[in-house]
Amino acid sequence: MKGLDNISFAYIERNFSVDTKMNTKYTVKQRLAFGVIVILLYVINYVVCRYFLGEYYTPEWVARHFLVIAAIVSIIPVFWGRIRFSLITFIGCSIGILAGESFGGFQSDIPPRFLHWGWFICITVFLLSCATGIAFEVRKNKG
């Protein structure tokens, strides 16, 4: 364990970066601060969805089953300077919740009488926002 004493975030960043054109526009402190901001945004989103919009299907389902996964996917790239990706995926998750609740309901006379695809719409919008965030970051790094 002698070598583990000198490991720091900067050491890991230098030696284990995802690509050679790592976004060095933001300092480590700025990345950590933005990571905390994104975490707080997801916590606020969780509280609103779980406790204030609990009577609606999609926000409550997303808060219980999917929001933690979306937060992890959004926060990890911050540490490599991919701040725009995190913002795009957070906005995509929020839009997915609204779109899922708005367009996910389907009234039917066949049992079980009410099918709700809001969860599927939310996850699809989030995955599309992930693809958009990746494309945006790749385009910004090339240009």
C-alpha positions in Angstrom: 0.0 0.0 0.0 3.0 2.2 -0.1 2.3 3.5 -3.6 -1.3 4.3 -2.9 -0.3 7.3 -0.7 0.6 9.5 -3.6 -2.4 8.8 -5.8 -4.4 12.0 -6.4 -7.1 13.0 -8.8 -4.5 14.9 -10.9 -2.4 11.7 -11.1 -5.4 9.6 -12.3 -6.4 12.4 -14.7 -2.9 12.5 -16.3 -2.4 8.8 -16.6 -5.9 7.4 -17.1 -7.6 9.9 -19.3 -10.3 8.8 -21.7 -8.7 10.5 -24.7 -5.6 12.4 -25.6 -7.5 15.6 -26.3 -8.9 15.9 -22.8 -10.8 19.1 -22.1 -8.5 21.0 -19.9 -10.5 24.2 -20.1 -11.8 23.6 -16.6 -9.7 23.2 -13.5 -10.2 20.3 -11.2 -11.9 22.6 -8.6 -14.3 23.8 -11.3 -15.1 20.3 -12.4 -15.8 19.2 -8.8 -17.9 22.3 -8.2 -19.9 21.6 -11.3 -20.3 18.0 -10.3 -21.8 19.1 -7.0 -24.1 21.4 -8.8 -25.3 18.6 -11.1 -25.8 16.3 -8.0 -27.9 19.1 -6.4 -30.0 19.5 -9.5 -30.7 15.7 -9.5 -31.5 15.8 -5.8 -33.9 18.7 -6.4 -35.4 16.7 -9.3 -35.8 13.7 -7.1 -37.5 15.5 -4.3 -39.9 17.3 -6.7 -40.7 14.1 -8.6 -41.1 11.9 -5.5 -42.8 14.1 -3.0 -44.6 16.8 -5.0 -45.6 14.9 -8.2 -46.2 11.6 -6.6 -49.8 11.4 -7.9 -48.5 11.3 -11.4 -47.1 8.0 -12.8 -43.9 8.9 -14.7 -42.3 11.4 -12.2 -42.9 9.0 -9.4 -41.6 5.9 -11.3 -38.5 7.8 -12.5 -37.7 9.0 -9.0 -37.9 5.4 -7.6 -36.3 3.5 -10.5 -34.3 5.5 -12.9 -33.1 8.9 -11.5 -30.1 7.5 -9.7 -28.8 5.8 -12.9 -29.4 8.9 -14.9 -27.5 11.0 -12.3 -24.5 8.6 -12.3 -24.4 8.6 -16.1 -24.5 12.5 -16.1 -22.0 13.1 -13.3 -19.1 10.8 -14.3 -18.1 12.7 -17.5 -17.8 15.9 -15.4 -14.5 14.6 -14.0 -13.1 14.5 -17.6 -14.2 18.0 -18.3 -17.4 17.1 -20.1 -19.6 19.6 -18.5 -21.8 20.2 -21.5 -22.6 16.5 -21.6 -23.8 16.6 -18.0 -26.0 19.6 -18.6 -27.5 18.1 -21.8 -28.3 14.8 -20.1 -29.9 16.5 -17.1 -32.1 18.6 -19.3 -32.9 15.5 -21.4 -33.9 13.6 -18.2 -36.2 16.5 -17.1 -37.8 16.8 -20.6 -38.2 13.0 -20.7 -40.1 13.1 -17.4 -42.4 15.8 -18.7 -42.9 14.1 -22.1 -43.4 10.7 -20.6 -46.2 12.0 -18.4 -47.7 14.1 -21.2 -47.7 11.5 -23.9 -47.3 8.2 -22.1 -50.9 7.5 -21.2 -53.1 5.3 -23.3 -56.7 4.7 -22.3 -58.1 1.3 -23.3 -61.2 -0.7 -22.7 -59.2 -4.0 -22.7 -57.9 -5.0 -19.2 -55.7 -3.8 -17.5 -57.5 -0.8 -18.9 -54.7 1.7 -18.5 -51.3 1.3 -20.0 -48.7 4.0 -19.3 -45.6 4.2 -21.4 -44.2 7.3 -19.7 -41.2 5.4 -18.3 -40.2 4.2 -21.8 -40.6 7.7 -23.2 -38.4 9.1 -20.4 -35.7 6.6 -20.8 -35.7 7.0 -24.6 -35.5 10.8 -24.4 -32.6 10.4 -21.8 -30.7 8.0 -24.2 -31.2 10.4 -27.0 -29.9 13.3 -24.9 -26.8 11.1 -24.1 -26.2 10.6 -27.8 -26.7 14.3 -28.4 -24.3 15.1 -25.5 -21.6 12.7 -26.9 -22.0 14.2 -30.4 -21.8 17.7 -29.1 -18.6 16.9 -27.1 -17.0 15.1 -30.0 -17.8 18.0 -32.3 -16.4 20.6 -29.8 -13.2 18.6 -29.4 -12.6 18.4 -33.2 -13.3 22.1 -33.8 
